[in-house]
Amino acid sequence: MKEKLISELIYMTHGVQIISLIGSILVLSSYLCRGERNIRLVNVIASVFCIIYSLITMQWSNLILNVILIGVNGYHLLNDKKTN
């Protein structure tokens, strides 16, 4: 069990896994934000990391999802005057 945990931690130190981890942490942290503008901004940044990870690992469904999320969040960031 201990060897498996150590092995997983070593695997996660590879650059690709770090990109994925950063994206996941940003998505999680967006739920801690207050104000719609902050939530959307953190989600856009998280989506950028997820897109990079998806391109490297060739995960097309994740790539498409995150491109769409950037579009939706970007639209609201640019067009919503009432966003906090």
N, CA, C and O atoms as a CHARMM CRD file, in Angstrom:
* protein
*
  336
    1    1 MET  N      0.83300  -1.19500   0.00000 PROA 1      0.00000
    2    1 MET  CA     0.00000   0.00000   0.00000 PROA 1      0.00000
    3    1 MET  C      0.87600   1.25600   0.00000 PROA 1      0.00000
    4    1 MET  O      0.65900   2.18100  -0.78300 PROA 1      0.00000
    5    2 LYS  N      1.85900   1.26800   0.88500 PROA 2      0.00000
    6    2 LYS  CA     2.74800   2.42000   0.98100 PROA 2      0.00000
    7    2 LYS  C      3.53300   2.60900  -0.31900 PROA 2      0.00000
    8    2 LYS  O      3.72100   3.73800  -0.77100 PROA 2      0.00000
    9    3 GLU  N      3.99000   1.51200  -0.92000 PROA 3      0.00000
   10    3 GLU  CA     4.73800   1.59000  -2.16500 PROA 3      0.00000
   11    3 GLU  C      3.86700   2.12600  -3.30100 PROA 3      0.00000
   12    3 GLU  O      4.33400   2.88100  -4.15300 PROA 3      0.00000
   13    4 LYS  N      2.60100   1.72600  -3.29900 PROA 4      0.00000
   14    4 LYS  CA     1.66200   2.20500  -4.32200 PROA 4      0.00000
   15    4 LYS  C      1.46800   3.71700  -4.20500 PROA 4      0.00000
   16    4 LYS  O      1.45100   4.42200  -5.21400 PROA 4      0.00000
   17    5 LEU  N      1.32100   4.21400  -2.97700 PROA 5      0.00000
   18    5 LEU  CA     1.15400   5.65200  -2.75400 PROA 5      0.00000
   19    5 LEU  C      2.38800   6.41200  -3.20700 PROA 5      0.00000
   20    5 LEU  O      2.27400   7.44600  -3.86600 PROA 5      0.00000
   21    6 ILE  N      3.55700   5.91400  -2.86100 PROA 6      0.00000
   22    6 ILE  CA     4.80700   6.56200  -3.27200 PROA 6      0.00000
   23    6 ILE  C      4.92400   6.55800  -4.79000 PROA 6      0.00000
   24    6 ILE  O      5.32500   7.55500  -5.39100 PROA 6      0.00000
   25    7 SER  N      4.57300   5.43600  -5.40500 PROA 7      0.00000
   26    7 SER  CA     4.60600   5.33200  -6.85600 PROA 7      0.00000
   27    7 SER  C      3.67100   6.34700  -7.51200 PROA 7      0.00000
   28    7 SER  O      4.04200   6.98100  -8.50000 PROA 7      0.00000
   29    8 GLU  N      2.48200   6.50100  -6.98100 PROA 8      0.00000
   30    8 GLU  CA     1.52000   7.47400  -7.52400 PROA 8      0.00000
   31    8 GLU  C      2.02500   8.89900  -7.35700 PROA 8      0.00000
   32    8 GLU  O      1.86900   9.71300  -8.26700 PROA 8      0.00000
   33    9 LEU  N      2.62200   9.21700  -6.22800 PROA 9      0.00000
   34    9 LEU  CA     3.15800  10.56000  -6.00200 PROA 9      0.00000
   35    9 LEU  C      4.29400  10.86600  -6.96900 PROA 9      0.00000
   36    9 LEU  O      4.39600  11.98600  -7.46700 PROA 9      0.00000
   37   10 ILE  N      5.13900   9.89200  -7.23600 PROA 10     0.00000
   38   10 ILE  CA     6.22600  10.07900  -8.19800 PROA 10     0.00000
   39   10 ILE  C      5.65300  10.30300  -9.59000 PROA 10     0.00000
   40   10 ILE  O      6.13500  11.15900 -10.33200 PROA 10     0.00000
   41   11 TYR  N      4.61700   9.53000  -9.95000 PROA 11     0.00000
   42   11 TYR  CA     3.97900   9.67800 -11.25800 PROA 11     0.00000
   43   11 TYR  C      3.36800  11.06100 -11.41900 PROA 11     0.00000
   44   11 TYR  O      3.44100  11.65000 -12.49700 PROA 11     0.00000
   45   12 MET  N      2.76700  11.58400 -10.35600 PROA 12     0.00000
   46   12 MET  CA     2.11100  12.88600 -10.43800 PROA 12     0.00000
   47   12 MET  C      3.10000  14.03200 -10.56800 PROA 12     0.00000
   48   12 MET  O      2.70700  15.14000 -10.93400 PROA 12     0.00000
   49   13 THR  N      4.36700  13.79500 -10.27800 PROA 13     0.00000
   50   13 THR  CA     5.34600  14.87000 -10.40100 PROA 13     0.00000
   51   13 THR  C      5.73400  15.13200 -11.84400 PROA 13     0.00000
   52   13 THR  O      6.41100  16.12000 -12.12800 PROA 13     0.00000
   53   14 HSD  N      5.32200  14.27100 -12.75900 PROA 14     0.00000
   54   14 HSD  CA     5.57200  14.53300 -14.17100 PROA 14     0.00000
   55   14 HSD  C      4.78200  15.76900 -14.58400 PROA 14     0.00000
   56   14 HSD  O      3.68500  16.00800 -14.08000 PROA 14     0.00000
   57   15 GLY  N      5.33800  16.54600 -15.49500 PROA 15     0.00000
   58   15 GLY  CA     4.73400  17.80000 -15.90300 PROA 15     0.00000
   59   15 GLY  C      3.29000  17.70800 -16.34400 PROA 15     0.00000
   60   15 GLY  O      2.48800  18.58500 -16.02200 PROA 15     0.00000
   61   16 VAL  N      2.94700  16.66800 -17.07100 PROA 16     0.00000
   62   16 VAL  CA     1.58000  16.53200 -17.57900 PROA 16     0.00000
   63   16 VAL  C      0.59700  16.39300 -16.42900 PROA 16     0.00000
   64   16 VAL  O     -0.46900  17.00800 -16.44100 PROA 16     0.00000
   65   17 GLN  N      0.94500  15.60200 -15.45600 PROA 17     0.00000
   66   17 GLN  CA     0.05000  15.40900 -14.31800 PROA 17     0.00000
   67   17 GLN  C     -0.05900  16.67000 -13.47300 PROA 17     0.00000
   68   17 GLN  O     -1.10800  16.93400 -12.88600 PROA 17     0.00000
   69   18 ILE  N      1.01000  17.44600 -13.40500 PROA 18     0.00000
   70   18 ILE  CA     0.96500  18.69500 -12.65000 PROA 18     0.00000
   71   18 ILE  C     -0.00600  19.67800 -13.31200 PROA 18     0.00000
   72   18 ILE  O     -0.74400  20.38400 -12.62600 PROA 18     0.00000
   73   19 ILE  N      0.00000  19.71700 -14.63700 PROA 19     0.00000
   74   19 ILE  CA    -0.94000  20.58600 -15.36300 PROA 19     0.00000
   75   19 ILE  C     -2.36900  20.17700 -15.03700 PROA 19     0.00000
   76   19 ILE  O     -3.21600  21.03300 -14.78000 PROA 19     0.00000
   77   20 SER  N     -2.63800  18.89700 -15.04700 PROA 20     0.00000
   78   20 SER  CA    -3.96600  18.39700 -14.71100 PROA 20     0.00000
   79   20 SER  C     -4.34500  18.73400 -13.27800 PROA 20     0.00000
   80   20 SER  O     -5.47900  19.12500 -13.00200 PROA 20     0.00000
   81   21 LEU  N     -3.40700  18.58200 -12.38400 PROA 21     0.00000
   82   21 LEU  CA    -3.65700  18.87800 -10.96800 PROA 21     0.00000
   83   21 LEU  C     -3.96100  20.35500 -10.75700 PROA 21     0.00000
   84   21 LEU  O     -4.87100  20.69600 -10.00200 PROA 21     0.00000
   85   22 ILE  N     -3.21500  21.22900 -11.41100 PROA 22     0.00000
   86   22 ILE  CA    -3.46100  22.66900 -11.29400 PROA 22     0.00000
   87   22 ILE  C     -4.85700  23.00700 -11.80700 PROA 22     0.00000
   88   22 ILE  O     -5.58700  23.76600 -11.17000 PROA 22     0.00000
   89   23 GLY  N     -5.22900  22.44600 -12.95500 PROA 23     0.00000
   90   23 GLY  CA    -6.56900  22.68000 -13.49400 PROA 23     0.00000
   91   23 GLY  C     -7.65200  22.22200 -12.54200 PROA 23     0.00000
   92   23 GLY  O     -8.64600  22.92100 -12.34800 PROA 23     0.00000
   93   24 SER  N     -7.47000  21.06100 -11.94800 PROA 24     0.00000
   94   24 SER  CA    -8.46100  20.53400 -10.99800 PROA 24     0.00000
   95   24 SER  C     -8.56400  21.39200  -9.74800 PROA 24     0.00000
   96   24 SER  O     -9.66000  21.64400  -9.24900 PROA 24     0.00000
   97   25 ILE  N     -7.42300  21.83800  -9.24600 PROA 25     0.00000
   98   25 ILE  CA    -7.42700  22.69300  -8.05800 PROA 25     0.00000
   99   25 ILE  C     -8.12200  24.02100  -8.35000 PROA 25     0.00000
  100   25 ILE  O     -8.84600  24.54700  -7.50400 PROA 25     0.00000
  101   26 LEU  N     -7.90200  24.55800  -9.54100 PROA 26     0.00000
  102   26 LEU  CA    -8.56100  25.81300  -9.90900 PROA 26     0.00000
  103   26 LEU  C    -10.07100  25.63800 -10.03900 PROA 26     0.00000
  104   26 LEU  O    -10.83200  26.50400  -9.60700 PROA 26     0.00000
  105   27 VAL  N    -10.50900  24.53100 -10.62600 PROA 27     0.00000
  106   27 VAL  CA   -11.95100  24.27400 -10.71400 PROA 27     0.00000
  107   27 VAL  C    -12.53900  24.18800  -9.30800 PROA 27     0.00000
  108   27 VAL  O    -13.58100  24.78100  -9.02800 PROA 27     0.00000
  109   28 LEU  N    -11.87400  23.45500  -8.43700 PROA 28     0.00000
  110   28 LEU  CA   -12.34400  23.33000  -7.05600 PROA 28     0.00000
  111   28 LEU  C    -12.35100  24.68400  -6.35300 PROA 28     0.00000
  112   28 LEU  O    -13.29800  25.00500  -5.63500 PROA 28     0.00000
  113   29 SER  N    -11.31100  25.47200  -6.55200 PROA 29     0.00000
  114   29 SER  CA   -11.23600  26.76800  -5.86600 PROA 29     0.00000
  115   29 SER  C    -12.28800  27.74900  -6.37400 PROA 29     0.00000
  116   29 SER  O    -12.66500  28.67400  -5.65400 PROA 29     0.00000
  117   30 SER  N    -12.76700  27.55900  -7.60500 PROA 30     0.00000
  118   30 SER  CA   -13.80600  28.46200  -8.11200 PROA 30     0.00000
  119   30 SER  C    -15.08300  28.34800  -7.28100 PROA 30     0.00000
  120   30 SER  O    -15.85500  29.30300  -7.19200 PROA 30     0.00000
  121   31 TYR  N    -15.30400  27.18400  -6.67600 PROA 31     0.00000
  122   31 TYR  CA   -16.47600  27.01100  -5.82500 PROA 31     0.00000
  123   31 TYR  C    -16.33700  27.76500  -4.50500 PROA 31     0.00000
  124   31 TYR  O    -17.31900  27.93900  -3.78400 PROA 31     0.00000
  125   32 LEU  N    -15.14000  28.20600  -4.19000 PROA 32     0.00000
  126   32 LEU  CA   -14.91000  28.96500  -2.96600 PROA 32     0.00000
  127   32 LEU  C    -14.97400  30.47500  -3.20700 PROA 32     0.00000
  128   32 LEU  O    -14.95400  31.25900  -2.25900 PROA 32     0.00000
  129   33 CYS  N    -15.04900  30.87700  -4.47100 PROA 33     0.00000
  130   33 CYS  CA   -15.06800  32.29900  -4.82200 PROA 33     0.00000
  131   33 CYS  C    -16.43000  32.91300  -4.55000 PROA 33     0.00000
  132   33 CYS  O    -17.45900  32.23800  -4.57800 PROA 33     0.00000
  133   34 ARG  N    -16.40600  34.19400  -4.28900 PROA 34     0.00000
  134   34 ARG  CA   -17.64900  34.95800  -4.16800 PROA 34     0.00000
  135   34 ARG  C    -17.76400  35.88000  -5.36800 PROA 34     0.00000
  136   34 ARG  O    -16.77500  36.45400  -5.82400 PROA 34     0.00000
  137   35 GLY  N    -18.94400  36.00900  -5.85700 PROA 35     0.00000
  138   35 GLY  CA   -19.18800  36.87500  -7.00000 PROA 35     0.00000
  139   35 GLY  C    -19.06400  36.10500  -8.29900 PROA 35     0.00000
  140   35 GLY  O    -18.10300  35.36800  -8.51800 PROA 35     0.00000
  141   36 GLU  N    -20.04000  36.28900  -9.14200 PROA 36     0.00000
  142   36 GLU  CA   -20.09300  35.55100 -10.40000 PROA 36     0.00000
  143   36 GLU  C    -18.87500  35.83300 -11.27200 PROA 36     0.00000
  144   36 GLU  O    -18.34600  34.92200 -11.90900 PROA 36     0.00000
  145   37 ARG  N    -18.43100  37.07200 -11.30500 PROA 37     0.00000
  146   37 ARG  CA   -17.27100  37.43500 -12.13300 PROA 37     0.00000
  147   37 ARG  C    -16.02200  36.65100 -11.70900 PROA 37     0.00000
  148   37 ARG  O    -15.29200  36.13600 -12.55600 PROA 37     0.00000
  149   38 ASN  N    -15.78300  36.56400 -10.40500 PROA 38     0.00000
  150   38 ASN  CA   -14.61700  35.83100  -9.91400 PROA 38     0.00000
  151   38 ASN  C    -14.70900  34.34100 -10.24100 PROA 38     0.00000
  152   38 ASN  O    -13.72400  33.71900 -10.64000 PROA 38     0.00000
  153   39 ILE  N    -15.89800  33.78400 -10.06900 PROA 39     0.00000
  154   39 ILE  CA   -16.09900  32.36900 -10.37600 PROA 39     0.00000
  155   39 ILE  C    -15.79300  32.10700 -11.85100 PROA 39     0.00000
  156   39 ILE  O    -15.07200  31.16600 -12.18300 PROA 39     0.00000
  157   40 ARG  N    -16.34100  32.93800 -12.72300 PROA 40     0.00000
  158   40 ARG  CA   -16.13500  32.75300 -14.16300 PROA 40     0.00000
  159   40 ARG  C    -14.67300  32.95200 -14.55500 PROA 40     0.00000
  160   40 ARG  O    -14.15700  32.22200 -15.40100 PROA 40     0.00000
  161   41 LEU  N    -14.01000  33.91800 -13.95800 PROA 41     0.00000
  162   41 LEU  CA   -12.60700  34.18000 -14.27200 PROA 41     0.00000
  163   41 LEU  C    -11.72500  32.99800 -13.86400 PROA 41     0.00000
  164   41 LEU  O    -10.86400  32.57400 -14.63500 PROA 41     0.00000
  165   42 VAL  N    -11.93200  32.46900 -12.67000 PROA 42     0.00000
  166   42 VAL  CA   -11.15900  31.30100 -12.21900 PROA 42     0.00000
  167   42 VAL  C    -11.46300  30.09500 -13.10100 PROA 42     0.00000
  168   42 VAL  O    -10.56500  29.30600 -13.39600 PROA 42     0.00000
  169   43 ASN  N    -12.70900  29.94200 -13.52500 PROA 43     0.00000
  170   43 ASN  CA   -13.07400  28.83500 -14.40500 PROA 43     0.00000
  171   43 ASN  C    -12.41500  28.94900 -15.77800 PROA 43     0.00000
  172   43 ASN  O    -12.03600  27.93600 -16.36500 PROA 43     0.00000
  173   44 VAL  N    -12.27600  30.16100 -16.29100 PROA 44     0.00000
  174   44 VAL  CA   -11.58800  30.34600 -17.57300 PROA 44     0.00000
  175   44 VAL  C    -10.12500  29.92000 -17.44100 PROA 44     0.00000
  176   44 VAL  O     -9.59700  29.22000 -18.30500 PROA 44     0.00000
  177   45 ILE  N     -9.48300  30.33900 -16.37000 PROA 45     0.00000
  178   45 ILE  CA    -8.07600  29.96300 -16.14900 PROA 45     0.00000
  179   45 ILE  C     -7.94600  28.44400 -16.00000 PROA 45     0.00000
  180   45 ILE  O     -7.03000  27.83800 -16.55400 PROA 45     0.00000
  181   46 ALA  N     -8.86600  27.83700 -15.25100 PROA 46     0.00000
  182   46 ALA  CA    -8.85500  26.38500 -15.08300 PROA 46     0.00000
  183   46 ALA  C     -9.04900  25.68000 -16.42300 PROA 46     0.00000
  184   46 ALA  O     -8.40700  24.66600 -16.69400 PROA 46     0.00000
  185   47 SER  N     -9.92600  26.21300 -17.24900 PROA 47     0.00000
  186   47 SER  CA   -10.17500  25.60900 -18.55900 PROA 47     0.00000
  187   47 SER  C     -8.94000  25.66000 -19.44900 PROA 47     0.00000
  188   47 SER  O     -8.70500  24.74600 -20.23800 PROA 47     0.00000
  189   48 VAL  N     -8.15600  26.71600 -19.32800 PROA 48     0.00000
  190   48 VAL  CA    -6.92000  26.81000 -20.11200 PROA 48     0.00000
  191   48 VAL  C     -5.97600  25.66400 -19.73400 PROA 48     0.00000
  192   48 VAL  O     -5.40600  25.01300 -20.61000 PROA 48     0.00000
  193   49 PHE  N     -5.81400  25.41900 -18.42900 PROA 49     0.00000
  194   49 PHE  CA    -4.97400  24.30500 -17.99000 PROA 49     0.00000
  195   49 PHE  C     -5.53400  22.97400 -18.46700 PROA 49     0.00000
  196   49 PHE  O     -4.78100  22.09500 -18.88700 PROA 49     0.00000
  197   50 CYS  N     -6.85300  22.82200 -18.40400 PROA 50     0.00000
  198   50 CYS  CA    -7.47800  21.57600 -18.84600 PROA 50     0.00000
  199   50 CYS  C     -7.33100  21.38300 -20.34800 PROA 50     0.00000
  200   50 CYS  O     -7.19200  20.25100 -20.81100 PROA 50     0.00000
  201   51 ILE  N     -7.35800  22.46200 -21.11100 PROA 51     0.00000
  202   51 ILE  CA    -7.16100  22.37000 -22.56300 PROA 51     0.00000
  203   51 ILE  C     -5.73700  21.93800 -22.87500 PROA 51     0.00000
  204   51 ILE  O     -5.52200  21.09200 -23.74300 PROA 51     0.00000
  205   52 ILE  N     -4.77200  22.50500 -22.18300 PROA 52     0.00000
  206   52 ILE  CA    -3.37800  22.10700 -22.39100 PROA 52     0.00000
  207   52 ILE  C     -3.21100  20.61800 -22.09600 PROA 52     0.00000
  208   52 ILE  O     -2.59100  19.88700 -22.86800 PROA 52     0.00000
  209   53 TYR  N     -3.76800  20.18200 -20.97400 PROA 53     0.00000
  210   53 TYR  CA    -3.69200  18.76500 -20.60200 PROA 53     0.00000
  211   53 TYR  C     -4.38500  17.88400 -21.65100 PROA 53     0.00000
  212   53 TYR  O     -3.86900  16.83000 -22.02200 PROA 53     0.00000
  213   54 SER  N     -5.54000  18.32000 -22.11800 PROA 54     0.00000
  214   54 SER  CA    -6.29300  17.53900 -23.10900 PROA 54     0.00000
  215   54 SER  C     -5.54100  17.43300 -24.42900 PROA 54     0.00000
  216   54 SER  O     -5.58300  16.39100 -25.08300 PROA 54     0.00000
  217   55 LEU  N     -4.85800  18.49400 -24.82400 PROA 55     0.00000
  218   55 LEU  CA    -4.08600  18.45400 -26.06100 PROA 55     0.00000
  219   55 LEU  C     -2.90600  17.49200 -25.94300 PROA 55     0.00000
  220   55 LEU  O     -2.60200  16.75100 -26.87800 PROA 55     0.00000
  221   56 ILE  N     -2.25000  17.51100 -24.79100 PROA 56     0.00000
  222   56 ILE  CA    -1.09500  16.63300 -24.59000 PROA 56     0.00000
  223   56 ILE  C     -1.52000  15.17300 -24.55800 PROA 56     0.00000
  224   56 ILE  O     -0.85800  14.31400 -25.14100 PROA 56     0.00000
  225   57 THR  N     -2.62200  14.89600 -23.87900 PROA 57     0.00000
  226   57 THR  CA    -3.05500  13.50700 -23.70100 PROA 57     0.00000
  227   57 THR  C     -4.06400  13.05600 -24.75700 PROA 57     0.00000
  228   57 THR  O     -4.51800  11.91200 -24.74200 PROA 57     0.00000
  229   58 MET  N     -4.41000  13.95900 -25.67000 PROA 58     0.00000
  230   58 MET  CA    -5.35900  13.68400 -26.74700 PROA 58     0.00000
  231   58 MET  C     -6.71800  13.20900 -26.22200 PROA 58     0.00000
  232   58 MET  O     -7.26700  12.21900 -26.70500 PROA 58     0.00000
  233   59 GLN  N     -7.23800  13.90900 -25.25300 PROA 59     0.00000
  234   59 GLN  CA    -8.56800  13.63400 -24.71400 PROA 59     0.00000
  235   59 GLN  C     -9.53800  14.63200 -25.33400 PROA 59     0.00000
  236   59 GLN  O     -9.78200  15.70900 -24.79200 PROA 59     0.00000
  237   60 TRP  N    -10.07800  14.25000 -26.47200 PROA 60     0.00000
  238   60 TRP  CA   -10.85100  15.18500 -27.29000 PROA 60     0.00000
  239   60 TRP  C    -12.14600  15.63300 -26.62900 PROA 60     0.00000
  240   60 TRP  O    -12.54200  16.78700 -26.79300 PROA 60     0.00000
  241   61 SER  N    -12.81100  14.76800 -25.89400 PROA 61     0.00000
  242   61 SER  CA   -14.06200  15.17800 -25.25500 PROA 61     0.00000
  243   61 SER  C    -13.80900  16.26100 -24.20500 PROA 61     0.00000
  244   61 SER  O    -14.59000  17.20500 -24.08600 PROA 61     0.00000
  245   62 ASN  N    -12.72700  16.12700 -23.44900 PROA 62     0.00000
  246   62 ASN  CA   -12.38000  17.16200 -22.46600 PROA 62     0.00000
  247   62 ASN  C    -11.97500  18.45700 -23.15700 PROA 62     0.00000
  248   62 ASN  O    -12.29400  19.54700 -22.68300 PROA 62     0.00000
  249   63 LEU  N    -11.28000  18.33400 -24.26500 PROA 63     0.00000
  250   63 LEU  CA   -10.86900  19.51100 -25.02500 PROA 63     0.00000
  251   63 LEU  C    -12.08900  20.29100 -25.50400 PROA 63     0.00000
  252   63 LEU  O    -12.16500  21.50700 -25.32600 PROA 63     0.00000
  253   64 ILE  N    -13.03400  19.59400 -26.10600 PROA 64     0.00000
  254   64 ILE  CA   -14.24300  20.24100 -26.61900 PROA 64     0.00000
  255   64 ILE  C    -15.02500  20.90000 -25.48600 PROA 64     0.00000
  256   64 ILE  O    -15.46800  22.04100 -25.61500 PROA 64     0.00000
  257   65 LEU  N    -15.19400  20.18200 -24.37700 PROA 65     0.00000
  258   65 LEU  CA   -15.91300  20.72800 -23.22400 PROA 65     0.00000
  259   65 LEU  C    -15.27200  22.01100 -22.73200 PROA 65     0.00000
  260   65 LEU  O    -15.97700  22.99400 -22.50000 PROA 65     0.00000
  261   66 ASN  N    -13.96900  22.03200 -22.56600 PROA 66     0.00000
  262   66 ASN  CA   -13.30900  23.20100 -22.00400 PROA 66     0.00000
  263   66 ASN  C    -13.24300  24.37500 -22.97400 PROA 66     0.00000
  264   66 ASN  O    -13.26000  25.52900 -22.54700 PROA 66     0.00000
  265   67 VAL  N    -13.17000  24.09700 -24.26700 PROA 67     0.00000
  266   67 VAL  CA   -13.24500  25.18400 -25.25700 PROA 67     0.00000
  267   67 VAL  C    -14.62300  25.84700 -25.17300 PROA 67     0.00000
  268   67 VAL  O    -14.73100  27.07200 -25.20300 PROA 67     0.00000
  269   68 ILE  N    -15.66500  25.03400 -25.06900 PROA 68     0.00000
  270   68 ILE  CA   -17.02000  25.57100 -24.94400 PROA 68     0.00000
  271   68 ILE  C    -17.16400  26.36000 -23.64400 PROA 68     0.00000
  272   68 ILE  O    -17.76800  27.43300 -23.63600 PROA 68     0.00000
  273   69 LEU  N    -16.61500  25.83900 -22.54600 PROA 69     0.00000
  274   69 LEU  CA   -16.69400  26.54200 -21.26000 PROA 69     0.00000
  275   69 LEU  C    -15.99300  27.89900 -21.31100 PROA 69     0.00000
  276   69 LEU  O    -16.48600  28.87000 -20.73800 PROA 69     0.00000
  277   70 ILE  N    -14.85600  27.97400 -21.98500 PROA 70     0.00000
  278   70 ILE  CA   -14.18300  29.26800 -22.13000 PROA 70     0.00000
  279   70 ILE  C    -15.06700  30.22800 -22.91100 PROA 70     0.00000
  280   70 ILE  O    -15.16900  31.40500 -22.56600 PROA 70     0.00000
  281   71 GLY  N    -15.70600  29.72600 -23.96400 PROA 71     0.00000
  282   71 GLY  CA   -16.59900  30.57700 -24.74500 PROA 71     0.00000
  283   71 GLY  C    -17.76800  31.09800 -23.93000 PROA 71     0.00000
  284   71 GLY  O    -18.08400  32.28700 -23.98100 PROA 71     0.00000
  285   72 VAL  N    -18.40800  30.22100 -23.18200 PROA 72     0.00000
  286   72 VAL  CA   -19.57000  30.62300 -22.36700 PROA 72     0.00000
  287   72 VAL  C    -19.15000  31.60100 -21.28200 PROA 72     0.00000
  288   72 VAL  O    -19.76200  32.65700 -21.11900 PROA 72     0.00000
  289   73 ASN  N    -18.09800  31.24800 -20.53500 PROA 73     0.00000
  290   73 ASN  CA   -17.64800  32.13900 -19.45600 PROA 73     0.00000
  291   73 ASN  C    -17.11200  33.45400 -19.99900 PROA 73     0.00000
  292   73 ASN  O    -17.35000  34.51300 -19.41900 PROA 73     0.00000
  293   74 GLY  N    -16.38300  33.38900 -21.11700 PROA 74     0.00000
  294   74 GLY  CA   -15.87700  34.61600 -21.73300 PROA 74     0.00000
  295   74 GLY  C    -17.00000  35.52600 -22.19100 PROA 74     0.00000
  296   74 GLY  O    -16.93600  36.74200 -22.01100 PROA 74     0.00000
  297   75 TYR  N    -18.02600  34.93700 -22.78100 PROA 75     0.00000
  298   75 TYR  CA   -19.18400  35.71600 -23.21500 PROA 75     0.00000
  299   75 TYR  C    -19.80700  36.46000 -22.03800 PROA 75     0.00000
  300   75 TYR  O    -20.08100  37.65700 -22.12300 PROA 75     0.00000
  301   76 HSD  N    -20.02700  35.74100 -20.94400 PROA 76     0.00000
  302   76 HSD  CA   -20.65200  36.37400 -19.78100 PROA 76     0.00000
  303   76 HSD  C    -19.72500  37.40600 -19.12900 PROA 76     0.00000
  304   76 HSD  O    -20.19200  38.43400 -18.64000 PROA 76     0.00000
  305   77 LEU  N    -18.43300  37.14000 -19.12100 PROA 77     0.00000
  306   77 LEU  CA   -17.50100  38.11700 -18.55000 PROA 77     0.00000
  307   77 LEU  C    -17.48600  39.40900 -19.35700 PROA 77     0.00000
  308   77 LEU  O    -17.35700  40.49700 -18.79500 PROA 77     0.00000
  309   78 LEU  N    -17.61700  39.28900 -20.66500 PROA 78     0.00000
  310   78 LEU  CA   -17.54300  40.47800 -21.51900 PROA 78     0.00000
  311   78 LEU  C    -18.87700  41.21000 -21.64900 PROA 78     0.00000
  312   78 LEU  O    -18.89300  42.41600 -21.89800 PROA 78     0.00000
  313   79 ASN  N    -19.99800  40.49900 -21.48400 PROA 79     0.00000
  314   79 ASN  CA   -21.29600  41.09400 -21.78100 PROA 79     0.00000
  315   79 ASN  C    -22.19400  41.36600 -20.58100 PROA 79     0.00000
  316   79 ASN  O    -23.13000  42.15800 -20.69900 PROA 79     0.00000
  317   80 ASP  N    -21.95200  40.75100 -19.44700 PROA 80     0.00000
  318   80 ASP  CA   -22.81000  40.97600 -18.28800 PROA 80     0.00000
  319   80 ASP  C    -22.34900  42.19800 -17.51100 PROA 80     0.00000
  320   80 ASP  O    -21.28300  42.19100 -16.89600 PROA 80     0.00000
  321   81 LYS  N    -23.14600  43.22900 -17.54300 PROA 81     0.00000
  322   81 LYS  CA   -22.81100  44.47000 -16.82700 PROA 81     0.00000
  323   81 LYS  C    -23.06700  44.33600 -15.31900 PROA 81     0.00000
  324   81 LYS  O    -22.46100  45.05000 -14.52000 PROA 81     0.00000
  325   82 LYS  N    -23.95600  43.43100 -14.93800 PROA 82     0.00000
  326   82 LYS  CA   -24.33300  43.29500 -13.53200 PROA 82     0.00000
  327   82 LYS  C    -23.45400  42.29700 -12.79200 PROA 82     0.00000
  328   82 LYS  O    -23.63000  42.10700 -11.58800 PROA 82     0.00000
  329   83 THR  N    -22.49500  41.64000 -13.49000 PROA 83     0.00000
  330   83 THR  CA   -21.64800  40.64300 -12.86300 PROA 83     0.00000
  331   83 THR  C    -20.74900  41.30000 -11.82300 PROA 83     0.00000
  332   83 THR  O    -20.13400  42.33600 -12.07600 PROA 83     0.00000
  333   84 ASN  N    -20.68600  40.67600 -10.64800 PROA 84     0.00000
  334   84 ASN  CA   -19.86400  41.24900  -9.56600 PROA 84     0.00000
  335   84 ASN  C    -18.42800  40.85900  -9.72300 PROA 84     0.00000
  336   84 ASN  O    -17.59100  41.24700  -8.90800 PROA 84     0.00000
